[in-house]
Amino acid sequence: MKKIKHTVYFLCLFSFLFSLTNCKGDGKSEKTKENVTTRESEIDFLTKEDYGTTPEGEKVEQYTLTNKAGMEVKIITYGGRITSLKVPDKNGEFENVILGFDSISQYTSDNPYFGALIGRYGNRIAGGKFSLDGEEYQLPQNDGQNSLHGGDKGFDKVVWTAEVPADSTSLVLTYKSKDGEMGYPGNLDVQVTYTLNEDNSLDVDYEAETDKKTVVNLTQHSYFNLTGDFDNTILDHEVVINADRFLPVDETLIPTGEIRDVEGTPFDFTEAKIVGKEIEAENEQLKLGLGYDHCWVLDDQSEDMHFAASAYDPESGRFMEVSTTEPGIQFYTGNFLDGTLPQQGGDGTYAKRSGFCLETQHYPDSPNQEKFPAVVLNPGEQYSSKTTFKFSVK
C-alpha cells in the first residue's frame, strides 16, 4: 500500500510555537482549527478541526478541502463521512448538496449511512452467510435476515486515521479491520483517499490488502440533492445510468440471479429521464424496493475508468457525472427517509426522497452468486477501486 508523506517538520514546529504565543490562559477549551497545508492561493487548502468524540470516547476530526474555484468538501474521521459538499449553481452560488447532520452525536445515532464509507461489503449478503474454500462465515443479520453494509458496526461506524500528503488537497484515511470483525475473515488493511481537483471533481480511491482470503466491496454512500434545498425532493432530477441491464431482487432485496434488460421498463435510464416519471409505476420490482433501490449492470465492465451515471437539476443547473472502475452502480432514491431526521443547518427534516445515492460497487450478494463478478481478495493481492464525482453547470 502507498506510503504517506507527513507534513514537513518545520510547519509543525511553527504551528506549535505560534499556538504558544497566542494562548489566552483563561482555562477555557476552544474548538481547534488548524491550517494543515496551503498551496498557491489562499482558498486552495486543507484545514482540520475537532468534531467531538464518539460515545466510546474516541476523538473525531473534521477536514475541509477547498479548491481554487471555491468548491468545498468536509469529511469527518468517523466513518470517513462526507458531511458537506458545496458546489456552484448556474448563477455561481455555492450550496451544500449532501444530506448530513450538525453534530457527531447525530452521526453516531442510528441513521441511514449519510455520507459514509461502506465496508467490508457494500450492499446486502443473503442470510448473512457466505463460504470460502468450504468454510462458512456468519455475519450480523442487520437487515432482516440479511447482512447490510458490513454489519452492525461496519466501516461507517469506526474512527479512521487521517493523514495529509504534503503539497496536496488530498485526505488519506486508513483503517485496520481485524480478523473476525463482523464475522469477516482476515486482517484487512484499508486505505481510502479523497482528492479534490481543480476541475470541481472529487476522486475516491480505495485500496485494501489482506492476510487471509476474504471478500471486499467498498463504496461511498452520500445522499445527493442538487437543488441545495433539502425541503425539495429529488423527483425532478434528470438521471442517466449507463446500463442496459439491472438486477431484479426478491422480497428481501437480494438479487434473484437474473440479469434483466431495462428496455421497456421503469429501470431504463439509458437516456435522461426525470426520476419521478415512473417511480410510482405499477411494477413489481418498484414495489419491492419502495422505489428505486437496485443495482444496474454497467455497459462497460472493464477495470478502466468509465462513465457510470449522471444527475442534473434543471432549476439550479447543477450537473454531476459519476465515473468508476466498478462493474455496477446502486441507484437508491431515499425511499426509507421518513421525515424524522433533522436537516443540517436548518429547521426542517429529511422527507422521503429528499436525497438519492449513486453507489458504485460490485453486485449485491456476489459471494453467494457464482455468475456475478468475483469479490474475493487473496493474500498478496491488492484491492483497488476508484470513483469520481464531477460537478459542473449547464
C-alpha positions in Angstrom: 0.0 0.0 0.0 1.3 3.5 -0.7 3.3 5.3 2.0 2.0 8.7 3.0 4.3 11.8 3.3 3.7 13.7 6.5 3.5 17.5 6.7 7.0 18.8 6.9 8.6 19.2 10.4 9.1 22.9 10.2 5.5 23.6 9.5 4.5 21.6 12.6 7.2 23.4 14.7 6.0 26.8 13.5 2.4 25.9 14.3 3.3 24.8 17.8 5.3 28.0 18.6 2.5 30.1 17.2 0.0 28.4 19.4 2.2 29.1 22.5 2.4 32.8 21.8 -1.4 33.0 21.4 -2.6 31.1 24.5 -5.4 33.0 26.2 -4.7 31.5 29.6 -8.3 31.6 30.7 -8.7 27.8 31.1 -11.5 27.7 28.5 -11.4 25.0 25.8 -11.9 26.1 22.3 -12.7 24.3 19.1 -9.3 23.7 17.4 -8.9 24.7 13.8 -5.6 24.2 12.0 -4.4 25.0 8.5 -2.8 21.8 7.5 -1.4 22.7 4.1 -1.6 25.7 1.8 -0.8 25.8 -1.9 -0.7 28.6 -4.4 -3.7 30.6 -3.3 -5.4 31.5 -0.1 -8.5 29.4 -0.9 -6.7 26.3 -2.1 -6.1 24.5 1.2 -7.0 21.8 3.6 -7.8 22.5 7.3 -8.8 20.4 10.2 -10.8 20.9 13.4 -12.1 19.0 16.3 -15.5 17.4 15.7 -16.2 16.0 19.2 -15.9 12.4 20.5 -17.8 9.2 20.0 -19.8 7.6 22.9 -16.7 5.4 23.4 -14.5 8.5 23.9 -12.7 8.4 20.6 -11.7 11.7 19.2 -13.2 12.7 15.8 -11.7 15.3 13.5 -13.2 17.2 10.5 -11.1 18.1 7.5 -12.1 20.7 4.9 -10.7 20.6 1.4 -11.2 23.7 -0.8 -10.0 24.2 -4.4 -9.3 27.5 -6.2 -12.8 27.6 -7.8 -14.3 27.6 -4.3 -15.7 24.1 -4.2 -15.5 22.7 -0.7 -15.9 19.3 0.9 -15.9 18.4 4.6 -15.0 14.9 5.8 -15.0 13.5 9.3 -12.9 10.6 10.5 -15.9 8.9 12.0 -17.0 6.6 9.1 -14.9 8.7 6.7 -18.2 10.6 6.1 -18.7 13.5 3.8 -20.6 15.9 5.9 -20.9 18.8 3.4 -20.2 19.3 -0.3 -20.5 22.8 -1.6 -20.7 23.3 -5.4 -21.9 26.3 -7.5 -25.2 26.6 -9.4 -25.6 28.3 -12.8 -25.5 31.7 -11.0 -22.3 30.9 -9.2 -24.0 30.4 -5.8 -22.4 27.8 -3.7 -24.6 25.5 -1.7 -24.3 22.1 0.1 -25.7 19.3 -2.0 -25.1 16.4 0.5 -27.5 15.3 3.2 -25.9 15.4 6.6 -26.0 16.4 10.3 -24.6 19.1 12.5 -23.0 17.1 15.3 -21.2 13.8 16.0 -24.0 12.7 18.3 -26.3 12.7 15.4 -23.9 10.6 13.2 -23.3 8.1 16.0 -27.1 7.6 16.5 -29.0 5.3 14.2 -29.0 6.9 10.7 -29.1 5.9 7.0 -25.4 5.9 6.3 -25.3 9.6 5.4 -22.0 10.4 3.6 -20.3 7.2 4.8 -17.6 4.9 3.6 -19.1 1.4 3.4 -17.3 -1.9 4.1 -16.3 -4.6 4.3 -19.1 -5.3 2.0 -21.3 -2.6 0.5 -25.0 -3.7 0.0 -26.6 -7.0 1.0 -25.4 -10.5 1.6 -28.2 -13.1 1.7 -28.8 -14.7 5.1 -25.7 -13.0 6.4 -23.7 -16.0 5.2 -21.1 -16.9 2.6 -18.5 -19.6 2.2 -14.8 -19.6 1.1 -13.0 -22.8 0.4 -15.7 -24.8 2.1 -15.7 -22.8 5.3 -18.9 -20.9 6.1 -18.8 -17.4 7.7 -21.7 -15.9 9.6 -22.2 -12.2 9.5 -24.6 -9.9 11.6 -28.1 -10.0 10.2 -28.9 -6.3 10.5 -31.3 -6.1 7.6 -34.0 -8.6 8.3 -32.4 -12.0 7.6 -29.6 -10.4 5.5 -26.4 -8.6 6.3 -26.2 -5.0 5.1 -23.2 -2.7 4.6 -20.8 -4.7 6.6 -23.0 -5.4 9.6 -23.9 -3.7 12.9 -20.6 -1.9 13.0 -19.3 -1.6 9.5 -16.7 0.9 8.3 -19.3 3.7 8.5 -19.2 3.4 12.4 -15.4 3.3 13.1 -12.9 6.1 13.5 -10.4 6.2 10.7 -6.9 7.5 10.9 -6.3 10.6 8.8 -3.1 11.7 7.2 -2.4 14.5 4.7 0.2 14.1 2.0 2.5 17.2 1.6 1.5 19.7 -1.1 -1.9 18.3 -2.0 -5.6 18.7 -1.4 -6.0 15.0 -0.6 -7.0 13.4 2.6 -5.9 9.8 3.2 -7.9 7.7 5.6 -6.7 4.3 6.9 -8.3 1.6 9.0 -7.3 -1.9 10.0 -10.2 -4.3 10.2 -9.2 -7.2 12.3 -9.6 -10.9 11.5 -13.2 -11.9 12.5 -14.5 -8.3 12.8 -18.2 -8.5 11.9 -17.6 -12.2 11.0 -15.3 -11.5 8.1 -12.0 -13.5 7.8 -8.6 -11.9 7.5 -6.8 -8.8 8.8 -7.8 -6.2 6.2 -5.7 -3.0 5.8 -7.8 -0.4 4.1 -6.9 3.0 2.6 -9.3 5.5 1.1 -8.0 8.7 -0.5 -10.3 11.7 -1.1 -8.8 14.2 -3.6 -10.5 17.5 -4.6 -9.4 18.5 -8.1 -9.3 21.9 -9.8 -12.0 20.9 -12.3 -14.6 20.5 -9.5 -14.3 16.8 -9.3 -13.9 14.6 -6.2 -11.9 11.4 -6.5 -12.4 8.5 -4.1 -9.6 5.9 -4.3 -9.9 2.7 -2.4 -7.1 0.2 -1.6 -7.0 -2.9 0.6 -4.8 -5.8 1.4 -5.5 -9.0 3.5 -3.5 -11.7 5.2 -6.3 -14.3 4.7 -8.7 -15.0 1.9 -11.7 -12.7 2.3 -14.4 -10.7 0.4 -14.3 -7.0 -0.2 -16.8 -4.5 -1.7 -16.2 -0.8 -0.8 -18.4 2.1 -1.7 -19.4 5.7 -0.8 -22.9 6.3 0.5 -23.5 10.1 0.1 -27.1 11.3 -0.5 -27.3 14.0 -3.1 -29.8 16.7 -3.7 -28.5 19.1 -6.4 -31.1 21.7 -5.6 -29.2 22.7 -2.5 -32.6 22.9 -0.7 -33.4 19.8 1.3 -37.1 20.8 1.5 -37.2 19.7 -2.1 -37.4 16.1 -3.2 -35.1 14.7 -5.9 -38.0 13.6 -8.1 -37.4 16.4 -10.7 -33.7 15.5 -11.2 -32.8 14.1 -14.6 -30.8 10.9 -14.3 -28.8 8.8 -16.8 -27.4 5.4 -16.0 -25.1 3.9 -18.5 -26.6 0.4 -18.3 -28.8 -1.7 -20.5 -29.4 -4.2 -17.7 -30.2 -4.3 -14.0 -30.5 -6.9 -11.2 -34.1 -7.9 -10.2 -34.5 -8.6 -6.4 -36.6 -10.7 -4.2 -38.8 -9.6 -1.3 -35.7 -9.1 0.9 -33.9 -7.0 -1.8 -31.5 -9.8 -2.6 -30.7 -10.3 -6.4 -32.5 -13.3 -7.8 -29.6 -14.1 -10.1 -31.3 -12.9 -13.2 -29.8 -10.1 -15.2 -32.7 -8.3 -16.9 -32.9 -5.9 -19.8 -34.1 -2.4 -18.8 -35.8 -1.7 -22.2 -39.5 -1.1 -21.8 -39.3 -0.9 -18.0 -39.2 1.9 -15.5 -35.5 0.9 -15.0 -34.5 2.3 -18.4 -32.3 5.4 -17.7 -30.1 5.0 -20.9 -31.4 8.4 -21.8 -32.0 11.3 -19.4 -35.2 10.7 -17.5 -36.9 12.5 -14.6 -36.6 10.4 -11.5 -40.3 10.8 -10.6 -41.6 9.9 -14.1 -42.1 6.2 -13.4 -41.1 5.7 -9.7 -44.8 5.1 -8.8 -45.5 2.9 -11.8 -47.3 -0.4 -11.3 -44.1 -2.5 -11.4 -43.3 -5.5 -9.1 -39.7 -4.5 -8.7 -40.5 -0.9 -7.8 -43.0 -2.2 -5.2 -40.4 -4.5 -3.6 -37.9 -1.6 -3.3 -40.5 1.0 -2.4 -38.9 2.9 -5.4 -35.5 2.5 -6.9 -33.1 0.5 -4.7 -31.5 -1.7 -7.3 -28.1 -2.4 -8.8 -27.5 -1.6 -12.5 -25.0 -3.7 -14.6 -22.9 -1.1 -16.3 -22.3 -1.4 -20.0 -18.6 -1.0 -19.6 -17.4 -4.0 -17.5 -13.7 -3.1 -17.8 -11.5 -2.1 -14.8 -10.6 1.2 -16.5 -12.4 4.4 -15.6 -15.7 4.6 -17.4 -18.9 6.7 -17.3 -21.5 5.2 -15.0 -24.2 7.8 -14.4 -25.2 11.5 -14.3 -27.7 13.6 -12.5 -29.0 17.1 -13.4 -31.2 19.6 -11.6 -32.7 21.9 -14.2 -33.6 24.6 -11.7 -30.1 25.1 -10.3 -28.3 24.0 -13.4 -26.0 21.7 -11.3 -24.8 18.6 -13.2 -23.0 15.7 -11.6 -21.2 12.9 -13.6 -20.1 9.7 -12.0 -17.2 7.6 -13.4 -15.8 4.4 -11.9 -13.7 1.3 -12.3 -16.6 -0.8 -10.8 -19.0 -3.0 -12.8 -22.2 -1.9 -11.1 -24.0 1.0 -9.5 -26.8 1.1 -6.9 -29.3 3.8 -7.5 -31.3 4.5 -4.3 -34.0 7.2 -4.1 -34.2 7.7 -0.3 -37.3 5.5 0.0 -36.8 4.9 3.7 -36.3 8.5 4.7 -39.4 9.3 6.8 -39.2 12.9 8.0 -37.8 12.1 11.4 -34.2 13.1 10.9 -33.2 16.8 11.2 -31.8 18.7 8.3 -28.3 20.0 8.6 -28.2 23.7 9.4 -32.0 24.1 9.1 -35.3 23.7 10.9 -36.7 21.0 8.6 -36.4 17.3 8.4 -35.3 14.9 5.6 -38.5 13.7 4.0 -38.9 10.7 1.7 -36.9 11.1 -1.5 -35.1 14.2 -0.3 -31.9 12.6 -1.5 -30.6 10.0 -3.8 -27.5 7.7 -3.8 -25.3 6.5 -6.7 -23.2 3.8 -5.1 -20.5 2.4 -7.4 -19.8 -1.2 -6.4 -19.7 -4.9 -7.3 -23.1 -6.6 -7.2 -25.1 -7.3 -4.1 -24.7 -10.9 -2.7 -21.8 -11.6 -5.0 -20.2 -14.0 -2.5 -23.2 -16.3 -3.0 -23.7 -15.8 -6.7 -21.2 -17.6 -8.9 -22.3 -15.8 -12.1 -21.6 -12.3 -10.7 -18.1 -10.7 -10.9 -15.9 -12.1 -8.1 -15.3 -10.1 -4.9 -12.7 -12.4 -3.4 -9.4 -10.9 -2.2 -6.4 -13.2 -1.6 -3.2 -12.6 0.4 -0.6 -10.9 -1.8 -3.3 -9.2 -4.0 -4.4 -5.6 -3.8 -7.9 -4.4 -3.9 -8.1 -1.3 -6.0 -11.1 0.8 -7.0 -11.8 4.4 -8.0 -14.8 6.6 -8.4 -15.0 10.2 -9.4 -17.9 12.7 -8.8 -17.5 15.6 -11.2 -19.6 18.8 -10.9 -20.4 21.4 -13.5 -23.4 23.5 -14.6 -25.4 23.7 -17.8 
